[in-house]
Amino acid sequence: MENTDNIYKKLDMLGKIYEFRQDDFEAENRKDRKALSKISNEIDIEEIEERINEVLNKKEQIKEAKDIIEKIQLLAENYEIQIAYYSQKNYKRGFKDAICLYTQCLKDDNTNI
């Protein structure tokens, strides 16, 4: 029974760490979005949709189609930049949190797990 209580205490500690980190994570995400907006290409899906609709109503479709394709490629590049950035950042944060939790568990003399 004592082992079960220890497990629940550790899960409770993990929940508290998560709740604390969640507020911090949200604040940091706002900062990250600002930083990423400075290095991202300035294009959005609405602009692409508008351009496609314009092309469908015109005769000069070849030049417009090339421009649309280029904008789609820039948009995809934006997503790749963001994914790489967040993957690296979240991996580092997760690793740090795991080490902190592991260290806290080792300090608990009552742990028999």
Backbone as CSV, one residue per row, in Angstrom:
resi,resn,N_x,N_y,N_z,CA_x,CA_y,CA_z,C_x,C_y,C_z
1,MET,0.815,-1.197,0.000,0.000,0.000,0.000,0.859,1.262,0.000
2,GLU,1.983,1.184,0.703,2.869,2.348,0.780,3.456,2.672,-0.597
3,ASN,3.785,1.637,-1.377,4.299,1.857,-2.736,3.262,2.552,-3.604
4,THR,2.011,2.173,-3.441,0.938,2.804,-4.207,0.820,4.277,-3.849
5,ASP,0.927,4.586,-2.565,0.878,5.988,-2.138,2.033,6.783,-2.729
6,ASN,3.215,6.168,-2.780,4.379,6.845,-3.366,4.178,7.112,-4.854
7,ILE,3.588,6.154,-5.531,3.330,6.331,-6.968,2.363,7.494,-7.180
8,TYR,1.299,7.558,-6.369,0.334,8.646,-6.498,0.967,9.993,-6.176
9,LYS,1.870,10.021,-5.193,2.571,11.258,-4.864,3.414,11.719,-6.045
10,LYS,4.072,10.775,-6.695,4.923,11.126,-7.835,4.082,11.605,-9.012
11,LEU,2.948,10.943,-9.245,2.052,11.378,-10.320,1.492,12.756,-10.012
12,ASP,1.175,13.012,-8.743,0.691,14.325,-8.342,1.768,15.378,-8.575
13,MET,3.028,15.037,-8.270,4.144,15.960,-8.493,4.275,16.260,-9.986
14,LEU,4.130,15.229,-10.810,4.208,15.414,-12.254,3.093,16.334,-12.736
15,GLY,1.883,16.160,-12.194,0.765,17.032,-12.558,1.015,18.476,-12.179
16,LYS,1.583,18.680,-10.992,1.890,20.043,-10.555,2.960,20.679,-11.430
17,ILE,3.975,19.897,-11.790,5.019,20.410,-12.682,4.401,20.782,-14.020
18,TYR,3.522,19.929,-14.536,2.873,20.200,-15.817,2.059,21.492,-15.750
19,GLU,1.258,21.654,-14.695,0.433,22.860,-14.565,1.300,24.113,-14.488
20,PHE,2.354,24.049,-13.713,3.265,25.188,-13.599,3.912,25.501,-14.941
21,ARG,4.373,24.474,-15.630,5.063,24.659,-16.906,4.094,25.102,-18.001
22,GLN,2.827,24.745,-17.898,1.863,25.097,-18.931,1.722,26.611,-19.051
23,ASP,1.610,27.313,-17.946,1.517,28.780,-17.992,2.798,29.369,-18.578
24,ASP,3.925,28.831,-18.136,5.221,29.288,-18.637,5.340,29.005,-20.133
25,PHE,4.868,27.826,-20.531,4.932,27.418,-21.937,4.095,28.348,-22.820
26,GLU,2.900,28.703,-22.357,2.034,29.595,-23.130,2.648,30.981,-23.280
27,ALA,3.235,31.496,-22.214,3.887,32.812,-22.287,5.080,32.762,-23.242
28,GLU,5.823,31.685,-23.171,6.982,31.556,-24.051,6.555,31.378,-25.508
29,ASN,5.446,30.687,-25.734,4.938,30.509,-27.096,4.592,31.842,-27.748
30,ARG,4.029,32.777,-26.961,3.712,34.095,-27.507,4.995,34.799,-27.957
31,LYS,6.031,34.698,-27.146,7.326,35.293,-27.516,7.889,34.621,-28.764
32,ASP,7.761,33.305,-28.817,8.280,32.560,-29.963,7.568,32.940,-31.256
33,ARG,6.243,33.098,-31.185,5.502,33.486,-32.390,5.964,34.843,-32.907
34,LYS,6.271,35.765,-31.988,6.790,37.066,-32.404,8.141,36.913,-33.091
35,ALA,9.018,36.114,-32.483,10.355,35.906,-33.045,10.275,35.220,-34.403
36,LEU,9.414,34.219,-34.524,9.277,33.497,-35.790,8.659,34.360,-36.877
37,SER,7.775,35.277,-36.493,7.146,36.133,-37.506,8.179,37.026,-38.189
38,LYS,9.276,37.305,-37.503,10.326,38.144,-38.086,11.152,37.399,-39.137
39,ILE,11.250,36.061,-39.004,12.065,35.298,-39.959,11.228,34.507,-40.954
40,SER,9.917,34.467,-40.739,9.040,33.734,-41.652,8.734,34.562,-42.897
41,ASN,8.400,33.869,-43.963,7.977,34.530,-45.192,6.584,35.100,-44.987
42,GLU,6.338,36.269,-45.532,5.047,36.915,-45.336,4.052,36.450,-46.393
43,ILE,3.369,35.355,-46.071,2.374,34.787,-46.990,1.373,33.993,-46.149
44,ASP,0.113,33.981,-46.558,-0.859,33.171,-45.839,-1.778,32.487,-46.841
45,ILE,-2.515,31.515,-46.363,-3.349,30.689,-47.234,-4.463,31.500,-47.891
46,GLU,-4.967,32.514,-47.200,-6.038,33.332,-47.771,-5.566,34.057,-49.024
47,GLU,-4.330,34.560,-48.996,-3.785,35.236,-50.175,-3.653,34.266,-51.345
48,ILE,-3.243,33.052,-51.063,-3.102,32.033,-52.117,-4.463,31.705,-52.712
49,GLU,-5.452,31.517,-51.872,-6.801,31.215,-52.363,-7.334,32.349,-53.235
50,GLU,-7.111,33.574,-52.803,-7.568,34.739,-53.574,-6.892,34.761,-54.942
51,ARG,-5.603,34.498,-54.969,-4.867,34.508,-56.234,-5.332,33.401,-57.177
52,ILE,-5.613,32.234,-56.615,-6.100,31.129,-57.445,-7.432,31.509,-58.085
53,ASN,-8.312,32.112,-57.305,-9.602,32.549,-57.845,-9.423,33.595,-58.941
54,GLU,-8.460,34.502,-58.764,-8.181,35.497,-59.797,-7.691,34.829,-61.080
55,VAL,-6.831,33.833,-60.926,-6.264,33.137,-62.084,-7.362,32.428,-62.867
56,LEU,-8.272,31.840,-62.165,-9.334,31.117,-62.851,-10.198,32.044,-63.709
57,ASN,-10.193,33.326,-63.375,-10.999,34.283,-64.121,-10.203,35.041,-65.186
58,LYS,-8.944,34.682,-65.399,-8.103,35.395,-66.359,-7.611,34.464,-67.469
59,LYS,-7.068,35.090,-68.518,-6.511,34.332,-69.628,-5.013,34.082,-69.441
60,GLU,-4.318,34.956,-68.705,-2.869,34.846,-68.518,-2.551,33.876,-67.376
61,GLN,-2.943,32.651,-67.521,-2.861,31.695,-66.427,-1.442,31.184,-66.151
62,ILE,-0.573,31.138,-67.116,0.759,30.560,-66.929,1.585,31.375,-65.935
63,LYS,1.675,32.672,-66.135,2.450,33.530,-65.244,1.857,33.528,-63.837
64,GLU,0.558,33.628,-63.726,-0.112,33.636,-62.434,0.070,32.297,-61.717
65,ALA,-0.014,31.210,-62.469,0.148,29.883,-61.863,1.546,29.734,-61.260
66,LYS,2.571,30.213,-61.969,3.941,30.153,-61.444,4.073,30.965,-60.158
67,ASP,3.451,32.123,-60.123,3.483,32.964,-58.928,2.793,32.279,-57.748
68,ILE,1.680,31.633,-58.007,0.951,30.919,-56.955,1.793,29.761,-56.423
69,ILE,2.408,29.044,-57.328,3.256,27.921,-56.912,4.400,28.406,-56.025
70,GLU,5.009,29.524,-56.386,6.096,30.080,-55.587,5.610,30.446,-54.182
71,LYS,4.437,31.036,-54.089,3.883,31.411,-52.787,3.559,30.175,-51.941
72,ILE,3.079,29.125,-52.574,2.816,27.879,-51.853,4.124,27.299,-51.317
73,GLN,5.185,27.369,-52.118,6.483,26.876,-51.658,6.995,27.686,-50.468
74,LEU,6.792,28.994,-50.481,7.197,29.830,-49.352,6.387,29.504,-48.095
75,LEU,5.111,29.238,-48.284,4.267,28.866,-47.157,4.738,27.540,-46.557
76,ALA,5.051,26.570,-47.398,5.558,25.293,-46.901,6.880,25.484,-46.158
77,GLU,7.719,26.365,-46.677,8.983,26.655,-46.016,8.744,27.255,-44.626
78,ASN,7.738,28.111,-44.498,7.378,28.664,-43.182,7.065,27.542,-42.197
79,TYR,6.266,26.577,-42.639,5.899,25.471,-41.755,7.124,24.659,-41.371
80,GLU,8.017,24.426,-42.303,9.242,23.675,-42.003,10.102,24.414,-40.983
81,ILE,10.212,25.720,-41.129,10.981,26.534,-40.178,10.364,26.424,-38.784
82,GLN,9.054,26.552,-38.705,8.373,26.498,-37.412,8.489,25.109,-36.778
83,ILE,8.304,24.083,-37.566,8.387,22.721,-37.036,9.785,22.441,-36.491
84,ALA,10.806,22.814,-37.230,12.177,22.592,-36.774,12.448,23.351,-35.488
85,TYR,12.008,24.586,-35.434,12.229,25.424,-34.256,11.553,24.824,-33.021
86,TYR,10.263,24.515,-33.136,9.530,23.985,-31.983,10.003,22.586,-31.598
87,SER,10.376,21.764,-32.563,10.871,20.422,-32.246,12.126,20.496,-31.397
88,GLN,13.044,21.334,-31.810,14.292,21.475,-31.057,14.019,22.050,-29.666
89,LYS,13.219,23.071,-29.604,12.937,23.727,-28.326,12.213,22.787,-27.367
90,ASN,11.183,22.112,-27.845,10.405,21.233,-26.974,11.193,19.993,-26.572
91,TYR,12.062,19.513,-27.427,12.908,18.376,-27.062,13.803,18.767,-25.894
92,LYS,14.430,19.943,-25.978,15.314,20.398,-24.905,14.533,20.585,-23.609
93,ARG,13.372,21.194,-23.688,12.560,21.427,-22.493,12.111,20.104,-21.888
94,GLY,11.644,19.183,-22.712,11.200,17.881,-22.210,12.331,17.120,-21.537
95,PHE,13.504,17.174,-22.129,14.654,16.491,-21.552,15.007,17.100,-20.198
96,LYS,15.020,18.423,-20.134,15.328,19.116,-18.876,14.297,18.762,-17.802
97,ASP,13.015,18.772,-18.145,11.965,18.430,-17.189,12.104,16.985,-16.714
98,ALA,12.438,16.083,-17.633,12.601,14.677,-17.262,13.755,14.501,-16.285
99,ILE,14.859,15.185,-16.522,16.011,15.089,-15.622,15.653,15.664,-14.246
100,CYS,14.958,16.786,-14.220,14.548,17.385,-12.936,13.633,16.434,-12.165
101,LEU,12.678,15.835,-12.853,11.758,14.904,-12.204,12.509,13.684,-11.696
102,TYR,13.407,13.158,-12.499,14.211,12.000,-12.112,15.045,12.326,-10.879
103,THR,15.667,13.496,-10.849,16.479,13.919,-9.708,15.629,14.039,-8.454
104,GLN,14.433,14.590,-8.593,13.538,14.713,-7.443,13.127,13.341,-6.927
105,CYS,12.900,12.413,-7.830,12.517,11.056,-7.423,13.669,10.369,-6.687
106,LEU,14.895,10.580,-7.132,16.052,9.976,-6.468,16.241,10.522,-5.057
107,LYS,15.877,11.773,-4.854,16.023,12.400,-3.543,15.021,11.853,-2.531
108,ASP,13.932,11.281,-3.022,12.891,10.745,-2.143,13.366,9.419,-1.570
109,ASP,13.671,9.375,-0.283,14.199,8.182,0.374,13.174,7.057,0.451
110,ASN,11.899,7.372,0.306,10.844,6.359,0.449,10.569,5.615,-0.837
111,THR,11.280,5.917,-1.905,11.002,5.313,-3.203,11.541,3.880,-3.250
112,ASN,10.674,2.967,-3.589,11.059,1.562,-3.748,10.766,1.083,-5.157
113,ILE,10.616,2.023,-6.083,10.216,1.672,-7.451,11.444,1.454,-8.291
